[in-house]
Amino acid sequence: MSIPRVVAVEPESPAERAGLRAGDEIFTIAGEVPRDVIRWKLLTDEPEIELVVCREDRQFDLVVNKRAGEPLGAEVHAAVFDKVQTCDNHCEFCFIHQLPKGMRRSLYLKDDDYRLSFLYGNFTTLTRFTELDLERVITERLSPLHVSIHATDPETRADILKNRRGAVSLRWLRALLDYDIEVHGQIVVCPGVNDGDVLDDTLAGVLERFPELASICVVPLGISKFSSEPRMRVHTIDEAQRVVDIVAEWQQTFLAAVGRRLVFAADEYYLMAERPFPAPSTYEGFPMHEDGIGMARTLELEFADDSSTEPSGPRAGFFAWVDGAPADGYRAPRTGSPAEMVTAGASAPVSVMVGPRRDAPVAVLSGSLGAPIVEPLVASTGRADARVVEVPNEYFGGNIGVTGLMVGEDIARVLSTQPEGHRYLLPDVCLSRGVFLDGTSVADLPRPVEVVSTDGGALREALTR
């Protein structure tokens, strides 16, 4: 078990006034050794906090006094201080198993930890969930949680997870709902395994056993070129259309039965099925926006400066927690402003615009799946010199085309063929603290780029600046 280490202290905060410093290790809080940042937040919420601190091999007591409800003002190094609950399933579609060698070690850690589900929106299968876990979730009201369902038929679910506990672990989902814990579900659809009639049966099972679920996202599996599972393949157009039709039919059934549509298909399905995206109102507040549900419509609304349907779900980012996302938020900070210029060879974003003129031709960098969504928005500005530059994902290969999985190697390859002197807008969703998943940084790119917050308003501002 590691000791929480302070990595930042907010100026003029209770922590700074009490003398807490970055680098301090906190042995105990009110006599308790905190297991994770959840306990840290609860224990430091008191008006008087007794700490045992270690600084440079010297241990001492420290008392922090603050107003009720006032934040402590200290950020710690990780979300979990004891051992992360790892996943013992062997899902054929698991993306962790499809990563290339040589990436950051932390990216290969496969978790099934309900705490990370609460903090960052990670999905848990509940196959390692226990009575003690349930007691803590209920007592501390760790809500919402996110649960991978995949199938409600016990044998099918055990087959998908390659874990016999998968046949019975949804009993914990029933228990969570019985105690009014908000739960969002996920179904990763694998062609020939849990699509078609199996998907239809799964949604019938949800209506029968878990109608209190807050929402369910139906998403396609991602297959990289490193997948070695023979059963895993991409959807055909007909299969994608069948998924869209099943979801639409069950939305009407759920609407009549429980007053909500409850189940939503990922944007990727509409692209694969060559179908239009549903109207914004059908997403019911975009509760699973970060899971690819309604991202296209959200981007359109933000671009049009329509804030009436602000996404209500967490914004997590790919593998955000392993890269040290802040304990009190879902998403690691990527940019400090709507757009920051990064010059090739620079070590960090700079506040002074250098490089291309502001009236230079502008290009939006996008993954293959995002390009057809962004193109009409760019065209709507009326700028003849604005365009979208698609970045095919050769690093992961397969059917991977989301913008969030763009890496520096692919972006550099594409940028090297683009003209100098143009403005290049890079969505920040593919970055964590300025670093791509392949370990390269924005400073390694062959052209200056403007890192833009991944929302329609920031894109509109950058295009019309």
C-alpha positions in Angstrom: 0.0 0.0 0.0 1.4 3.4 -1.0 1.2 6.5 1.1 -0.7 9.5 -0.3 1.9 12.1 -1.4 1.0 15.7 -1.9 1.8 17.0 -5.3 0.3 20.5 -5.2 -0.9 22.9 -2.6 -3.2 25.7 -3.5 -2.0 29.2 -2.5 -3.8 30.7 0.5 -5.7 27.4 1.1 -6.1 25.8 4.6 -3.4 23.3 3.6 -0.9 26.1 2.9 -1.9 28.0 6.0 -1.2 24.9 8.1 2.2 24.5 6.5 1.5 21.5 4.2 4.0 21.3 1.3 4.3 19.5 -2.1 6.2 16.3 -1.5 4.8 15.7 2.0 3.6 12.1 2.6 0.4 11.7 4.7 0.6 8.7 7.0 -2.8 9.1 8.6 -5.8 11.4 8.7 -7.7 11.4 12.0 -5.8 8.2 12.8 -6.9 6.4 9.6 -4.7 5.3 6.7 -6.7 6.3 3.7 -7.1 3.6 1.0 -8.0 6.0 -1.8 -8.8 9.5 -2.8 -12.5 8.8 -1.9 -11.6 8.3 1.8 -9.1 11.2 1.5 -11.9 13.6 0.4 -14.3 12.4 3.2 -11.6 12.5 5.9 -10.4 16.0 4.9 -14.0 17.4 4.8 -13.9 18.0 8.6 -13.3 21.5 10.0 -10.4 20.2 12.1 -8.1 17.7 10.4 -5.3 15.8 12.3 -2.6 14.6 10.1 0.6 12.6 10.6 3.0 13.9 8.0 6.4 12.6 6.8 8.8 15.2 5.3 12.4 14.4 4.4 12.4 11.3 6.7 11.0 13.4 9.6 7.6 12.5 11.0 5.4 15.1 12.8 1.8 15.9 13.6 -0.1 18.7 11.8 -3.5 20.1 12.5 -5.4 21.9 9.7 -8.3 24.2 10.7 -10.8 25.3 8.1 -14.4 26.4 7.6 -17.0 23.7 7.1 -17.2 22.7 3.5 -14.0 24.5 2.6 -11.7 22.4 0.4 -8.4 21.4 2.0 -6.5 22.7 -1.1 -4.0 19.8 -1.5 -3.9 17.4 -4.4 -2.4 13.9 -4.0 -0.5 11.8 -6.4 -3.0 9.1 -7.3 -6.6 8.1 -7.0 -5.9 4.7 -5.3 -3.3 4.3 -2.6 -3.8 0.6 -2.0 -3.7 -2.1 -4.7 -6.0 -1.4 -7.8 -8.5 -4.2 -8.2 -7.4 -5.8 -11.5 -9.6 -7.6 -14.0 -9.5 -11.4 -14.2 -11.8 -11.6 -17.2 -10.4 -12.5 -20.6 -12.8 -10.7 -22.9 -11.9 -11.3 -26.6 -12.6 -7.7 -27.4 -10.6 -6.2 -24.6 -8.6 -3.3 -26.0 -5.9 -3.6 -23.4 -5.0 -6.9 -25.0 -4.8 -5.2 -28.4 -2.2 -2.6 -27.5 1.2 -2.6 -29.2 4.3 -3.2 -27.3 6.4 -0.3 -26.0 3.7 2.0 -24.6 3.7 3.4 -21.1 3.5 0.6 -18.6 0.5 2.0 -16.9 -1.6 1.7 -20.0 -1.4 -2.1 -19.8 -3.0 -2.3 -16.4 -6.5 -3.8 -16.7 -8.7 -2.7 -13.9 -12.1 -3.9 -12.6 -12.3 -1.5 -9.7 -15.6 0.0 -8.6 -13.7 3.0 -7.2 -12.3 3.9 -10.6 -15.8 3.4 -12.0 -17.1 6.0 -9.5 -14.2 8.4 -10.0 -13.5 8.3 -13.7 -16.4 6.5 -15.4 -14.4 3.2 -16.0 -16.7 0.2 -16.5 -16.6 -2.7 -14.1 -18.0 -6.2 -14.7 -18.6 -6.8 -11.0 -16.9 -10.2 -11.2 -14.6 -9.3 -8.3 -17.2 -7.3 -6.4 -17.8 -8.4 -2.8 -20.2 -7.9 0.2 -17.7 -5.4 1.7 -17.6 -3.5 -1.6 -21.3 -3.3 -1.6 -21.4 -2.1 2.0 -19.0 0.7 1.2 -20.7 1.8 -1.9 -24.0 2.0 0.0 -22.6 3.6 3.1 -20.5 6.3 1.3 -23.1 6.6 -1.6 -20.5 6.1 -4.3 -22.8 6.9 -7.2 -23.0 6.8 -10.1 -21.2 3.6 -11.1 -20.7 2.1 -14.6 -21.3 -1.6 -15.2 -20.4 -3.7 -18.3 -23.4 -5.9 -19.0 -22.8 -7.3 -22.5 -25.5 -9.9 -22.1 -28.1 -10.8 -19.5 -28.2 -14.5 -20.4 -25.8 -16.1 -17.8 -24.1 -18.5 -20.2 -23.6 -15.9 -22.9 -22.2 -13.4 -20.4 -19.8 -16.0 -19.0 -18.7 -16.8 -22.5 -18.1 -13.2 -23.4 -16.1 -12.5 -20.2 -14.4 -15.9 -20.4 -15.1 -16.1 -16.6 -17.6 -18.4 -15.0 -18.3 -15.7 -12.4 -19.7 -13.6 -15.2 -22.8 -15.8 -15.2 -23.8 -14.7 -11.7 -22.1 -11.3 -11.0 -25.0 -9.3 -12.3 -26.6 -10.1 -8.9 -24.5 -7.2 -7.6 -26.1 -4.9 -10.2 -29.5 -5.9 -8.8 -28.3 -5.2 -5.3 -26.9 -1.8 -6.3 -30.2 -0.8 -7.8 -32.1 -2.0 -4.8 -30.1 0.5 -2.7 -30.8 3.4 -5.2 -27.3 3.6 -6.5 -27.3 5.2 -9.9 -25.8 2.8 -12.5 -25.1 3.3 -16.2 -24.7 0.1 -18.2 -22.6 -0.8 -21.3 -23.1 -3.4 -24.0 -20.1 -4.0 -26.2 -21.6 -5.7 -29.3 -19.5 -8.4 -31.0 -20.8 -9.6 -34.4 -21.9 -13.2 -34.3 -21.6 -13.3 -30.5 -24.0 -11.0 -28.8 -25.6 -9.0 -31.6 -28.9 -9.7 -33.4 -31.3 -11.9 -31.4 -28.9 -12.0 -28.4 -28.9 -8.2 -28.2 -32.7 -8.3 -28.4 -32.8 -10.8 -25.6 -30.3 -8.8 -23.5 -32.5 -5.7 -23.7 -35.5 -7.8 -22.7 -33.5 -9.0 -19.7 -32.8 -5.4 -18.8 -36.5 -4.5 -18.8 -37.3 -7.6 -16.7 -34.5 -7.4 -14.2 -32.8 -4.0 -14.2 -35.4 -1.3 -15.4 -34.0 1.2 -12.8 -30.7 1.5 -14.8 -30.0 5.2 -15.6 -28.9 4.5 -19.1 -27.3 1.9 -21.4 -24.8 2.5 -24.1 -24.6 0.0 -27.0 -21.1 0.3 -28.6 -19.2 -1.6 -31.3 -16.0 -3.4 -30.4 -12.8 -1.8 -31.5 -10.3 -4.1 -33.2 -6.7 -3.0 -33.6 -4.3 -4.7 -36.0 -2.8 -6.4 -32.9 -5.9 -8.5 -32.1 -5.4 -12.2 -32.2 -8.9 -13.3 -31.5 -10.4 -15.2 -34.4 -14.1 -14.6 -33.4 -13.6 -10.8 -33.3 -14.4 -8.9 -36.6 -15.9 -5.6 -37.7 -19.6 -5.2 -38.4 -21.1 -5.4 -41.8 -23.4 -2.6 -42.9 -26.4 -4.9 -42.5 -25.3 -5.9 -38.9 -24.8 -2.3 -38.0 -28.3 -1.4 -39.3 -29.8 -4.3 -37.3 -28.2 -2.9 -34.1 -29.6 0.6 -34.9 -33.0 -0.9 -35.5 -33.0 -3.0 -32.3 -32.0 0.0 -30.2 -34.7 2.2 -31.8 -37.4 -0.4 -31.2 -36.4 -0.9 -27.6 -36.3 2.8 -27.0 -40.0 2.9 -27.7 -40.6 -0.1 -25.5 -38.6 1.4 -22.6 -40.3 4.8 -23.1 -43.7 3.1 -22.8 -42.7 0.9 -19.9 -40.5 3.1 -17.7 -40.9 6.6 -19.2 -37.4 6.8 -20.6 -35.6 5.6 -23.7 -32.9 4.1 -21.5 -30.8 2.5 -24.3 -28.7 4.4 -26.8 -26.5 3.4 -29.7 -23.0 4.9 -30.2 -22.5 7.4 -32.9 -20.2 5.0 -34.7 -23.2 2.7 -35.4 -25.0 5.4 -37.3 -21.8 6.1 -39.3 -21.4 2.3 -40.1 -25.1 1.9 -40.9 -25.1 5.0 -43.1 -28.0 6.3 -41.1 -28.6 9.9 -39.8 -28.0 10.6 -36.2 -31.1 10.8 -34.0 -32.5 14.2 -33.0 -30.7 15.8 -29.9 -33.9 15.5 -27.8 -33.8 11.7 -28.1 -30.6 11.5 -26.1 -32.3 12.7 -22.9 -29.5 14.9 -21.6 -26.6 12.9 -23.1 -25.9 10.9 -20.0 -23.2 8.7 -21.7 -21.7 11.4 -23.9 -18.1 10.4 -23.1 -18.9 6.8 -24.2 -19.5 8.0 -27.8 -23.3 8.4 -27.3 -24.5 11.7 -29.0 -21.1 13.2 -29.4 -21.9 14.3 -32.9 -25.2 16.1 -31.9 -23.4 17.6 -28.9 -20.7 19.0 -31.1 -23.3 20.5 -33.5 -25.2 22.1 -30.6 -22.0 23.5 -29.1 -20.9 24.8 -32.5 -24.2 26.6 -32.9 -23.8 28.0 -29.4 -26.9 26.1 -28.2 -26.3 25.2 -24.5 -29.8 23.8 -23.9 -28.5 20.2 -24.0 -25.3 20.3 -22.0 -23.9 16.7 -21.6 -24.7 15.5 -18.0 -22.2 12.5 -17.9 -18.6 12.5 -16.8 -15.9 13.4 -19.3 -13.2 10.8 -18.7 -10.8 10.6 -21.5 -9.0 7.4 -22.6 -7.0 5.9 -19.7 -7.3 9.2 -17.9 -6.8 7.8 -14.4 -3.5 6.0 -15.1 -2.0 9.3 -16.1 -2.8 11.0 -12.8 -6.0 12.8 -13.5 -6.9 15.1 -10.6 -8.6 13.4 -7.7 -11.5 15.8 -7.7 -12.3 15.6 -11.4 -13.0 13.1 -14.2 -10.7 14.5 -16.8 -7.0 15.5 -16.7 -6.4 19.1 -17.7 -5.2 19.4 -21.2 -5.2 23.0 -22.1 -5.4 26.2 -20.1 -7.4 28.1 -22.6 -9.7 27.4 -25.6 -6.6 27.3 -27.9 -2.9 27.3 -27.3 -0.2 27.4 -29.9 2.5 24.7 -29.7 5.5 25.2 -32.0 7.5 22.3 -33.3 10.5 21.8 -31.0 8.9 23.8 -28.1 8.7 22.1 -24.7 5.3 23.3 -23.7 2.3 25.4 -24.9 3.2 29.1 -25.0 0.8 32.0 -24.5 2.1 34.2 -27.2 0.9 33.2 -30.7 3.9 32.4 -32.9 4.0 30.7 -36.2 1.1 31.0 -38.7 -0.8 34.3 -39.1 -4.3 34.3 -37.6 -5.7 34.8 -41.1 -3.8 31.9 -42.6 -5.7 28.9 -44.1 -6.9 26.6 -41.3 -7.2 22.9 -41.0 -8.9 20.7 -38.3 -7.1 17.5 -37.5 -9.5 14.6 -37.0 -9.7 10.9 -36.8 -11.4 9.0 -39.6 -14.7 8.6 -37.7 -14.8 12.3 -36.6 -14.0 13.7 -40.0 -17.5 13.4 -41.6 -19.0 14.9 -38.5 -16.6 17.9 -38.4 -16.6 18.6 -42.2 -20.2 20.1 -42.4 -19.4 22.3 -39.3 -16.3 23.7 -41.0 -18.2 24.2 -44.2 -20.9 26.2 -42.4 -18.4 28.9 -41.5 -18.3 29.9 -45.1 -14.5 29.9 -45.1 -13.2 28.7 -48.4 -9.7 28.3 -46.8 -10.9 26.0 -44.0 -10.7 22.3 -44.3 -10.6 19.0 -42.3 -7.5 16.9 -42.5 -8.2 13.2 -41.7 -5.6 11.3 -39.7 -5.9 7.5 -40.5 -4.9 5.5 -37.4 -2.0 3.3 -38.7 -0.6 3.0 -35.2 -3.4 0.9 -33.9 -4.8 -0.1 -37.3 -7.9 -2.2 -37.7 -11.2 -0.2 -37.3 -9.8 2.3 -34.9 -10.8 5.7 -36.1 -11.9 7.8 -33.1 -10.2 11.2 -32.6 -9.4 10.4 -29.0 -7.0 7.6 -30.1 -5.0 9.7 -32.6 -1.3 9.5 -31.7 1.7 11.7 -32.5 3.3 9.3 -34.9 0.2 9.3 -37.2 -0.4 13.1 -36.8 3.3 13.8 -37.7 3.1 11.6 -40.8 0.0 13.4 -42.0 1.3 16.9 -41.1 4.5 16.4 -42.9 2.5 16.3 -46.2 0.6 19.5 -45.4 1.7 23.0 -46.4 3.7 25.1 -44.0 2.3 28.4 -42.8 -1.3 27.1 -42.3 -3.0 26.9 -38.9 -3.6 23.3 -37.7 -6.2 22.7 -34.9 -5.6 19.7 -32.7 -8.5 18.5 -30.4 -7.2 18.0 -26.9 -9.1 14.7 -26.4 -6.1 12.8 -27.8 -3.7 14.3 -25.2 -3.1 13.7 -21.5 -0.9 16.5 -20.1 0.5 17.2 -23.5 1.4 13.6 -24.3 -0.1 11.3 -26.9 -0.7 7.6 -26.2 2.4 6.6 -28.1 4.5 8.7 -25.7 5.3 11.6 -28.1 4.3 15.1 -27.4 2.8 18.0 -29.4 6.3 19.5 -29.5 7.5 16.6 -31.6 5.1 17.4 -34.5 6.6 18.8 -37.7 4.2 21.8 -37.9 3.0 24.2 -35.2 -0.5 23.2 -33.9 -3.2 24.9 -31.9 -4.4 22.6 -29.1 -8.2 23.3 -28.9 -10.6 22.1 -26.3 -12.7 19.3 -27.6 -16.1 21.1 -27.8 -18.0 22.8 -30.6 -17.7 26.3 -29.1 -13.9 26.2 -28.9 -13.8 24.8 -32.5 -16.1 27.6 -33.7 -14.0 30.2 -31.9 -10.7 28.9 -33.4 -12.1 28.7 -36.9 -13.6 32.2 -36.9 -10.8 33.9 -35.0 
